[in-house]
Amino acid sequence: MIESDVAIIGGGPGGYVAAIRAAQLGLKVALVEKEALGGTCLNRGCIPTKALIRGVELLDAIRNAEEYGIAVAGVSTDFQKMMARKEAVVKRLVGGLEAVLLSHNIRIVRGVATLVSATEVEVAGEAKENIKARNVILAPGAVSAPIPAPGAQSPDILDSQAALSLGEIPKSLAIIGAGVIGVEFATIFARLGSSVTLLEALPKVLPQEDAEITSILEKSLRKIGIGIHTSAQVTRITDVPAGKSISFTVNGQPKEIQAQRVLAAVGRRPNTEGLGLDRLGIATEKGFIKVNERLETSLPGVYAVGDAVGGLQLAHKAFAEGEIAAENAAGQKTAMDYRVIPRCIYTIPEAAAVGMSEAEAREAGHDVQVGRFPLAGSGKATVLGETRGLVKVVADGDTGEILGVHICGPQATELIHEAVLVMNLEGTVEDLAAAIHAHPTLSEAVREAALDSRGLAIHMPARRRGAN
């Protein structure tokens, strides 16, 4: 029997951060993981996809080098080398993570965990052993959700993990689902030469994001040859000599496309099977573990974090939840605040957002004022040759409080954090605009958009009176 203060099930973003924070607070920690440390994000998601996107960014830059007076000849893609670099990046970070955990004297237990009680975890590994703990933190993560259509469960339908293990670039690729996972893979494989088609059941790509931003991004995706069908309901997937035939309807009209490979990217479901939740009466909703603001489940002393509790399925959201759960397990009283969590999309150009969209702000009853600054007016974006995009600030017209910021353009995933910081401090557009921004920088566009919400943008034509 292993004795610990806290047992953590799952070594992904929520679990390993909870382990580190608990150790920092003086707790004895046992962390159970059946596979590689780092979970989906580090091994099969965030990091490997970004490693590939870095490759296609460089490829894109080389293809456009002539515009900058640089002649490049004989450019080719070595997909195996690109995939090998991706694996090397993952291996290095996994090794680094294990070293960090061990530096905190965290005991790593390999195997499949089952919750026996609120204070005991059974681990089936090379040798069965139990962990006795005062508190338990569940961080089991999520797995790819199935497509509810005949033929969609065929073993040769790719999920994100399988797509990251391909040995060659598909000649054609159909991606079912145009959320974050779908559009990122579409960007990667289209830039590598695949003929890519996106099928999305809802009326637009990236359905949860602001319509103006997704419109810009959709145009960029179409510009590189990606076919996009929205309001598309997949009805059947069948084998054909060329690969797969996907039957679907758009507004009731039957359609069909063929592709060498099919990638399912319709979302993820909680990975809680076999964990023992039902037996212990731990409440769930649509499969997700129900928690309170302290991340505690319906079973006192048992906490849950990450993708398995629902909401935004983002590594940094799981990081924050892991810290909060560990602090509460250590006897503190800390509540999770979901109000200001950035959402990042690593396409070309990038997109990022925090807070409410314009439509959501209006639905919530705010007197909305919107500020926009197109990157075509940015000196730095013009220098970079990347003027596609927009910064959009959604503010409360009465108080000036920033309700949401939405960006499409170069380095959007870095620029968004200025907005995150201001919103976290409940700042206003006046606060953001009062900060002097260096010139020439992309971040100037964020200030200009804040100014524009009050009709005061400097580097764009005067707004017509009464326009918003």
N, C-alpha and C positions, 0 to 999 in steps of 0.2 A: 504493500500500500504506500503510495506517494502522498505525503502530507504537504499541503500548501495553504496559503491564505486565499488565493483565488485560482480557479481553474478556468482556462479559456479554450473554447472549442473553435478552432479555425485560425489559421495563420495568415489570412489575407489582410487587407488594409485595416479593417476594424479590429481584428483580433491581435495583430502584432503591435499596433499602436496602443491598444488597451494593456497589453502585457508590459510594454515599456513604461507607460504612465503609472501603472500599478507598482512596478519595481521602483520607480522614482519616489513613490510615496511610502516606500519601506515595506511593501508587501512581498511575501514569498510567492512566486508565480510559476505555474506549470501551464505550458502552451501545447495543445494537441493539434497536430497537422498530419493529414494522411498523404499529402503530396508535397510539392515544393513550396517553401515559404514564399509569401508574397501574394498568394491567391491568384485569381483571374487577372487582376490588374497588371501585376508584374510579369506573370508568365504567359498569359493568353489574351491580353487586352490592351490596356493603356500603353504600356512600355513597348511591346513588340510592334504594335501598329504605328506608333510614333517613330520608331526606328526605320520602318519602311517608308513612312511619309517623308522623313528626312532625305531618304534616297531619291524619291520622286521630285522633291523640291529642288535638289541639285540638278537632276535631269532636266527639269523645267527651265532652270536658270541657264544651263548650257545651251538648250535649244533656242533661247532668246538672247544669247550672248552677242550675236551679230549687231543687234540694235545698239549695243554699248561700244561698238567698235572692236569687238574681240572675235576673231575668226577661229572656229573650232571645227576640226574635221575628224571623221571616223568615230563618231560617238556610238557606243553600243551598250547594251544592258546585259550584265552577267547576273541573272536572277539567283543562281545558286550562291554566288558570293554575297549578294544582298541579304539573302536569308541567313547565311552563315554569320554575317555581321550582326543581324538581329538577335541570333541565338547567343552570340558573344556578349552583347549588351545585357541581355536577360541574365545570363550566367554570372556576370560580374556583379550585378545588382543583388541577385539572390545571395551570393556569397557574402557581400557586404552587409546585407540585412541580418544574416545568421550571426555574423561577427558582432553586430550591434546588440542583438538579443543576448548573446552569451556574455557580453561585457557587463550586462545588467544582472548577471547570475540567474537568468530565466531558464528554467528547465524545459527543453523541447522534447516532447513525447511523440513518437511517430506511430500513427495508427488511426483507426476509425473510432470515433467517440460516440457513446450513447449516454444519455443522462439517466442515471439510476434514481437520483433524488435531488433535492435542492442543494445537497452538500456532497454528492458523490458522482463521479464520472467513470464509466468503464471504457477502457481503451483496448480494442482488438488490433494488435499489431503482430510483430514476430512472436511476442509473448504477451498474453493477456495480463493487464494490470489495472488497478483502480487508483483513482486520485480522490483523496478526501480534501475538501476545501470549505471554507466558511462561505464563500460566494462563488458563483459560476457566471461567466459571460459567454453567451452564445454568439458566434460570428461565422455561421456556416456558409455565407455567401449565396450565390444564385447560379443557375445553369440556364442554357438556352431554352427558350420556350418552343414547343412544337408548332408547326403550321397545321391548322385543322382542315386539311384537304387530302383526298385520296392521292397516294403516291408521295406525299411529303415526308413520310417516315422512312423512305428508302435510305439504306446506309450510305449511298453515295451522294446524298444531299449534304452540302457543307454547312457546318456551323462556323462560328468565328475561329474556334481552335483549329479546325481542319483547314480553314482558309489560310491560316498562318503556317501551315505545314506543307503546302503545295510544293511539288517538285518542279513545276513549270508554270509559266503564265498561261492561263486559259485563253484560247482564241476568242471565246465569247463567254460572258458571265451574266446571268440573271440574278439580281439581288431582290429578295422579297422582304420589304420593309425599308423605308427611307427615313428612319430615325438616325441617331448619331452613328450607330455601328454601320448601318447601311451606306450612308453617304461617305463615311471615311473609307470603307473598302472600295466603294465606287471610284473615289478619287485615286486611290492607290493603283487599282488595276487598269483603269482607263488611261492613266498617265504612262503605264507600262505597256500599253498597246492592246489591251483587251477591248472587245466591243461589249460595252456594259449597258444593261437595261435595269432601271429601278422600277419596282412595282410597290406602290403605297396604297393601303386601304383607305386612308383618310384623304381629304381634299388637297393637301399640300405636303411637300417634303418637310421634314422636321416639324411635325404637327404642333408641338408644344411651344414653338418659338414665335417671336413677333413676325407678323406677315410681311412687313417691309424688308426685314433682314432675309427671310427665307426666299423672297422673290429675287433678291440680288444673287443669293447663292444658287438658286435653281437655274438662273440664266447662265451663271458661270459653269455649272455642271453640264448644261446643254451645249455650251460653247465648245467644250472639249469632246463632244460627241456622245455623251451619255443620254440614252433614251429614258424618258421619264413618263410613267403612267400613274396618275393619281386617281383616287376613288376606284382603285382596282382590287377586286375581290378574286383571289385565286381559287379556282374550283377543282383543278386536277393537274397533276404532274405525271407525265408518262415518258417512257423510254422511246427514243427515236435513234436512227443511225448516227446522227450528228451529236447526240447527247441526251438532252431532255426537251420535251415540249411542255410549255406551261400554258394552261387554259385559264382565262380569267374574264371577268366582266367589268365594264366601265359604264356606270349608270344603266345597268341592265343589258348593255350590248356585248355580245360574246366576242372575245379576241383571243389570239394565240401568238406566242413567240417561241422561238427555239434558241437554245444556248448549249454550249458544250458542258458548262457546269452551272449549278444552282446553289446560291448561298441563302440560307434562312437567317434573317436578321429582324425577327418580329418582336424581340424583347426577351426578357429573362424572368424566370420563376424561382421562388425561394428553394434553396437546396436543404430542405429539412427532413427529407425522408429518412427514417431509421434513427432519428435523433431522440425519440421518446417523448415528444411533446404531448400527444394525445393521452398516453398512459398517465402522465403526471398532471393532466388537466391544464396545461399552459394554453392560454387563449390565442387563437389565430383568427385572421380575417382574410378570406380569399387566399389562404395558404401562408400569408405573411404573419410573422409573430407580432402580436399586439404589445406595445410598450407604453409607459407613461413618459412624462417629460424628463424623468430621471433615467430613462432607458430600462426601467425595471419591468419585468413581465408580470403576469397575474400570479406567478409563484414567487413569493417574497424571497429575496436573496439571489434570484436568478435574473440576469440582465441579458439584453440582446441588442446587437448593433449591426450596421451594414445593410447590404442588399436584402437580407432576409426579413428586415422590419418594414420594407416598402419605402415609398416616397422616391426621391431622386436616387437612382442607382449610380452613385459616383464615389470614387475612391476617397476624395477629400471630405465628402459628407460622412463616410465611414470612419475616416481619421478622427473627425470631431466627435462622433458618437463614441468611439473607443475611449477617448480621453474622458468624456463625461461619465461613461459607465464605470471606468476604473476609479475615478474620483468618488463616485457614490459608493462603490464597493469598499473604498477605504474609509467610509464614514462621513465624507463631506456631503453637502447638499447642493448639487449643481444641476441646473436645468439646461436642456438642449434648446438652442434657438435656431430655427430653420428659416428665419426671415431673409438672411443674406447669404446665399450659397451660389457661387458662380457656376455657370454651365458653359463648357468649352467644346468646340467642334473643330477638329483638326483637318479641315479641307484646305483647298487652295482657291481663293483666299480663305483664311480662317474666319470663324464666327464665334462670338461669345456673348453671354448675357448674364444679368443678375437682376433679381426682382421681377416685377410685373411687366407684362407686355402692355401696350397702349389699350388693347381691347379689355384685358383683365382689369386695368386701373379704372376704366370707365364703368365696367360691370360692378366694381366694388363701390361705386358712387362718388369717386373723386371728381373734382373740377379739374380736368386734366389739361396741362400745358405740355406741348411737345417741342423739343429742340432737335434740329437735325443739322449735321455738317457732312457734306459729301467729301470723300477723300480726294476727289478731283480738285478741291480747293486747298489741299495740303501741300506745302512746299516739299516736305520730306517724302510723302507718298509719290509725288511727281519725280523727285530725284531717283527713287527706287524703281520707278516705272510700274508701280502697283497702285493705280488710282481707282480701281474698282472697289466700291464699298461706301460705307456710311457709318457714322456714329449717331445714335438716336437716344435722347434723354427724355424720359417720361417723368414729369413732376406734378406735384399738387399745386394747382394754380393759386390757392389761397396762402399756403404756408411756404411754398417753394421746396418742400421736402422731396428728395429724389425717390421715386417709387420704383424705377427700373432704368437700366441702361443696356443698350443693345448695339453690338458692333459687328460689322462685317468688313474685313480688310486684313492687310498684313499685320501680323503680331497681335491680332485681336485677343488671343488668349492670355497675353501678357498685359495689354492695355486695360482689360476689364478690372484689374485689381485696384486701380485708382478709385473706380466707382464703388467697389466692394468696401474699401476702407471708409470712404465718405458716408456711404449708407449705413455701415456698421456703427458709425458715430451719430446716426440720424441727422446727417448734414443736409444742407439745402443746395440748390443750384448756385446761389450766391456764394456759399462757402467754396464750392468747387471752382467757380469763376474767379474768385479772389486770389487763388493760388497762382503765382507767376510760373508759367511753363516755359522751359527752354525752347529755343528756336534754332534750327529747324528740327522738330521731333514729331513723331506720329501722335504723341499724347496731347499736342496742342489741339487736335481735332476734338478731344473729349471736352476740353474747356470751351471751345467754340460752340459745341452742341449745347452745353449748359447755358452759355450766353444767349444762344438762339431761342431757348425756351422763354426768354424774356424779350425777344426781339432785338437783341443787342450784339449779335455775332459781328465780328470785325472783318473777317476775310471772306465775306460773301455779300452778294447784292442786298440792298435794303429790303426788308420784308414789307409786303403791302400791309397797311393798317388793318387790323382785325384778322389777319391770316394766322393760322396755327399749324 
